[in-house]
């Protein structure tokens, strides 16, 4: 086991990793920008190193500064959390070159799954169902037309290096296609420095369902069930739950088993998430995230496993401590992402937190680095906390969530807590009857 781990992140995920390390008896090193000098993870870590000014490119994305922090403190491993450098294959390689362990999959696996086209090819070869579409990138409108005619309209054009909805355009007929391809290429080039795009069949009312996997890099892998992440705004997840209201145990076992076998064959190390669109009882692979997910707590709640500790154990060279038969699912969990934003306009609301009161009680978990007097900086993502609730079934979980939201108080900045309170009054949400377009339609209706 490692003696000292550097946490290359900030906010609630840095604190989450720190707590897992503390329970394993591992010393921690926090890195921070000048804007985060008073952050909770910095206050609680055994050591801290300032790695640059507020801009992420000069601090949390500054690879030489992070490597130097490891060398100064003697950290043997780096946990990247999510975001920032967590899916940067070159970062993983550089750490390896400096005899520092990257807590995550191999650079090769990160690189393969980070390219949307190569990821789709790999998934298909491993027996994971994929969305019908182009075998590779499409460079011209003529190529796009041929693919679209073969798979049928509507189609969606996506950036090969994309994410967060950028470089994605829908074409419902041939007359839409030329503009959609051109716009997607332009957006992709501007956002990712790579204008390559590919085409897939556009599903009209799918759910977003993802399978959590854990592998040891030694040919062993298990799945930890699914999460339903269909409530999204601008392709960003807002509410996640496990299990999905749309699946039964047989479907879960079938798709989960298929994914686990694929990851074992791939020799995958650490945690990862295979994301699918699900429509008409069919699963269609869209991408793999080769890191810890923001929504990992809902899986922890229904399995009783600490995914961060499992990441660390596997990275230290230990084989999986469990088989698929050892994984037991119990109850239902929901996570709400609490952002420092206006709940109607979603305008960011950085600033001083005058006071904060977290809800508590049976089955309530808060992952947050907030404290009274903390000043939320304007330079980073607006996520300030996650409210996770657990119940023996979905009905109890929803009742507990309603109660917990009523107790959650953050004064001094605006938050998205009122949005979740509104959602809990909606029949479709209560019944679990929603798809990936539901939330944006709801917000559009309420804005008019």
KEKOL-472358 format. One record per residue (C-alpha): x, y, z. Coordinates in steps of 0.2 Angstrom, whole numbers, padded with zeros to 4 digits, always signed. Each point is the difference from the previous one (the first is absolute). Layout:
// residues N
XYZ/...
END
This chain:
// residues 448
+0000+0000+0000/+0006+0018-0003/+0006+0010+0014/-0004+0017-0008/-0011+0006-0014/-0001+0017-0008/-0018+0005-0005/+0000+0010-0016/-0016+0008+0001/-0011+0012+0010/-0017+0002+0008/-0011-0014+0006/+0009-0014-0010/+0017+0005+0008/-0008-0001+0017/-0009-0017-0005/+0017-0007-0004/+0008+0007+0015/-0012-0009+0011/+0002-0017-0009/+0019+0002+0003/-0002+0004+0018/-0010-0015+0003/+0013-0011-0008/+0014+0008+0011/+0008+0009-0015/+0008+0017+0001/-0007+0013-0012/+0007+0015-0010/-0012+0013-0006/+0004+0012-0014/-0008+0016-0003/-0001+0016-0010/+0002+0017+0009/-0019+0001-0001/-0002-0016+0010/+0012+0004+0014/-0014-0001+0013/-0009-0015-0008/-0006-0014+0012/+0011-0013-0008/+0016+0011+0003/-0005+0002+0018/-0002-0018+0003/+0014-0008-0010/+0016-0005+0009/+0010+0011-0012/-0004+0013-0014/+0009+0008-0014/-0005+0015-0010/+0002-0004-0019/-0005+0016-0008/-0012+0015-0003/-0019-0002-0001/-0001-0004-0018/-0002-0019-0002/+0013-0001-0014/+0013+0008+0011/-0004-0011+0015/-0011-0016+0000/+0005-0003-0018/+0018+0004+0003/+0008-0017-0002/+0018+0006+0004/-0006+0008+0016/-0010-0015+0006/+0015-0012-0004/+0012+0012+0010/-0013+0000+0015/+0002-0019+0000/+0019+0001+0000/+0000+0013+0013/-0012-0010+0012/+0005-0017-0004/-0017-0005-0006/+0000-0018-0008/-0016+0002-0009/-0012+0013-0007/-0019-0001+0001/-0007+0011-0014/-0019+0000+0006/-0011+0005-0015/+0002+0014-0013/+0017+0009-0002/+0013-0013-0004/-0010-0016+0005/-0001-0006-0018/+0016+0007-0007/+0010-0014-0007/+0016+0010-0001/-0001+0005+0018/-0001-0019+0005/+0015-0003-0011/+0010+0014+0008/-0004-0006+0018/+0006-0017-0005/+0016+0007-0007/+0003+0008+0017/-0004-0017+0009/-0016+0008+0007/-0015-0011-0001/-0015+0007-0009/-0016-0006+0009/-0010-0005-0015/+0001-0010-0016/+0015-0002-0011/+0004+0015-0012/-0004-0012-0014/-0018-0003+0006/-0003+0018+0003/+0006+0005-0017/-0011-0014-0008/-0016+0005+0009/+0004+0019-0001/-0002-0001-0019/-0019-0002-0004/+0003-0010-0016/+0013-0011+0007/-0010-0003+0015/-0015-0005-0010/+0011-0012-0011/+0007-0007+0016/-0017-0002+0009/-0007-0009-0016/+0015-0012+0000/-0003-0004+0018/-0018-0005-0003/-0008+0016+0007/-0015+0006-0010/+0003+0017-0009/-0011+0013-0009/-0001-0002-0019/+0011+0012-0008/+0016+0004-0010/+0015-0012+0003/+0012+0014+0001/+0000+0019-0002/-0009+0009-0014/+0010+0014-0009/-0012+0006-0013/-0019+0002-0002/-0001-0013-0014/+0007-0013+0012/-0012+0006+0013/-0015-0002-0012/+0005-0018-0004/+0001-0005+0018/-0017+0009+0004/-0009-0008-0014/+0007-0017+0006/-0006+0002+0018/-0015+0011-0003/-0004+0017+0007/+0000+0009+0012/+0019-0001+0003/+0012+0009+0012/+0017+0006-0004/+0012-0001+0014/+0018+0006+0003/+0012-0015+0002/+0009+0009+0014/-0016+0008+0007/-0009+0001+0016/-0013+0011+0009/-0011+0002-0015/+0013+0010-0010/+0002-0005-0018/-0017-0009-0001/-0013+0004-0012/-0016-0009-0006/-0005-0002-0018/-0018-0005-0003/+0001-0001-0019/+0012+0002-0014/-0002+0019-0001/+0005+0002+0018/+0016-0011-0002/+0012+0012-0008/-0002+0014+0013/+0000-0013+0014/+0016-0007-0006/+0009+0016-0003/-0006+0008+0017/+0005-0016+0010/+0017+0000-0008/+0003+0019+0004/-0006-0002+0018/+0011-0015+0002/+0015+0009-0007/-0003+0015+0012/-0004-0011+0015/+0013-0014-0001/+0012+0005-0013/-0006-0015-0011/-0013+0002-0013/-0003-0018-0004/-0018-0006+0001/-0010-0016-0002/-0018-0004-0002/-0012-0011+0010/-0019-0004-0001/-0009+0013+0011/-0011-0008+0012/-0016+0010+0004/-0004-0004+0018/+0014-0010+0008/+0005-0001+0018/+0018+0002+0005/+0005-0016+0010/+0018-0003+0005/+0008-0016+0007/+0013+0002+0014/+0015-0012-0002/+0015-0004+0010/+0015-0010-0006/+0017-0004+0007/+0011+0000-0016/+0003-0019+0002/-0015-0006-0010/-0013+0001+0014/-0015+0012-0001/-0017+0002+0008/-0015+0012-0003/-0008+0009+0014/-0017+0003-0008/-0006+0014-0010/-0004+0019+0003/-0014+0009-0009/+0006+0018-0005/-0013+0005-0011/-0005+0016+0008/+0012+0012-0009/+0002+0018-0005/+0011+0004-0015/+0007-0018+0001/+0005+0003+0018/-0007-0012+0013/-0010+0008+0013/-0008-0015+0010/+0006-0018+0000/-0008-0015+0008/+0003-0019+0002/-0008-0011-0004/-0008+0007-0016/-0019+0000+0001/+0000-0007-0018/+0010-0016+0003/-0004-0016+0008/+0013-0012+0008/+0001-0011-0015/+0005+0014-0012/+0012+0007+0013/+0009-0017+0002/+0001-0002-0019/+0007+0017-0005/+0011+0000+0016/+0007-0017-0003/+0004+0004-0018/+0009+0016+0005/+0010-0008+0014/+0006-0014-0012/+0005+0013-0013/+0010+0010+0013/+0008-0016+0006/+0005-0004-0018/+0007+0018-0001/+0011-0002+0015/-0008+0015+0008/+0007+0007+0016/-0010+0010+0012/-0018+0007-0001/-0008+0005-0016/-0018+0003-0007/-0007-0006-0016/-0014+0012-0005/-0015-0005-0011/-0015+0007-0008/-0015-0011+0004/-0015-0001-0011/-0013-0013-0004/+0009-0013+0012/+0016+0002-0010/+0017+0007+0006/+0011+0010-0011/+0018+0004+0005/+0004+0019-0001/+0017+0002+0010/+0010-0006+0015/+0007+0011+0014/+0016-0007+0006/-0001+0008+0017/-0010+0002+0015/-0017+0008-0004/-0008+0015+0009/-0015-0012+0004/+0010-0014+0007/-0008+0002+0018/-0017-0008-0006/+0009-0016-0005/+0009+0000+0017/-0017+0002+0009/-0008-0015-0008/+0016-0011+0001/+0008+0005+0016/+0017+0002-0009/+0012+0014+0001/+0005+0003-0018/+0014+0011+0004/+0008-0012+0012/-0002-0014-0013/+0009+0011-0013/+0014+0002+0012/+0001-0018+0004/+0000-0005-0018/+0013+0013-0005/+0012-0006+0014/+0000-0017-0008/-0013-0010+0009/-0012-0011-0010/-0018+0002+0002/-0007-0004+0017/-0016-0006-0007/-0009-0010-0013/-0016+0004-0009/-0010-0011+0012/+0007+0010+0014/-0009+0016-0006/-0016+0002+0009/-0012+0014-0005/-0012+0008+0013/-0012+0014+0000/-0001+0016-0011/+0011+0015+0000/-0002+0018-0009/+0013+0013-0002/-0004+0019-0003/+0015+0011-0006/-0001+0016+0010/+0008+0014-0010/+0003+0018+0005/-0012+0006-0014/-0017+0009-0002/-0012-0014+0000/-0010+0007-0015/+0013+0009-0011/+0015-0011+0006/+0011+0015+0001/+0015-0004+0011/+0000+0008+0017/+0017+0000+0008/+0004+0009+0016/+0000-0001+0019/-0010-0013+0008/-0007+0009+0015/-0007-0016+0008/-0003-0018-0004/-0011-0014+0008/+0001-0017-0007/-0014-0012+0002/+0003-0016+0010/-0009-0016+0006/-0002-0018-0005/+0005-0003-0019/+0006+0018-0003/+0018+0004-0006/+0008+0016-0005/+0016+0001-0011/+0005+0018+0001/+0015+0011+0005/-0011+0015+0005/+0001+0009+0017/-0007+0016+0007/+0012+0014-0005/+0007-0009-0015/+0001+0010-0016/-0005-0009-0016/+0013+0005-0013/-0007+0005-0018/+0014-0010-0009/-0007-0018+0000/-0015-0011-0002/-0015+0006+0010/-0003-0017+0009/+0001+0003+0019/-0007-0016+0007/-0010-0015-0003/-0015-0006+0010/-0002-0019+0000/-0014-0009+0008/-0004-0018+0002/-0016-0010+0004/-0006-0018+0000/-0009+0004-0016/-0003+0014-0012/-0015+0007+0009/+0009+0001+0017/+0015+0008-0009/-0011+0014-0008/-0008+0004+0016/+0017+0001+0009/+0007+0011-0014/-0015+0012+0002/+0003+0001+0018/+0019+0002-0002/-0002+0014-0013/-0011+0010+0013/+0014-0001+0013/+0014+0005-0012/+0004+0019+0002/+0014+0010-0009/+0000+0018+0003/+0010+0014-0009/-0001-0008-0017/-0014-0007-0011/-0001-0019-0002/-0010-0013-0011/-0009-0007+0015/-0016+0008-0005/+0001-0009-0017/+0000-0017+0009/-0015+0005+0011/-0010+0004-0015/+0005-0016-0009/-0006-0010+0015/-0018+0007-0003/+0000-0007-0018/-0010-0016-0004/+0012-0006-0013/+0014+0001+0013/-0010-0008+0013/-0004-0014-0012/+0018-0001-0007/-0007+0004-0017/+0013+0011-0009/+0013-0001-0013/+0015+0011-0005/-0010+0014-0007/-0013+0001+0014/+0009+0013+0011/+0004+0012-0014/-0019+0000-0005/-0005+0002+0018/+0012+0015+0001/-0006+0008-0016/-0019-0002+0006/+0004+0008+0016/+0010+0015-0008/-0014+0005-0011/
END
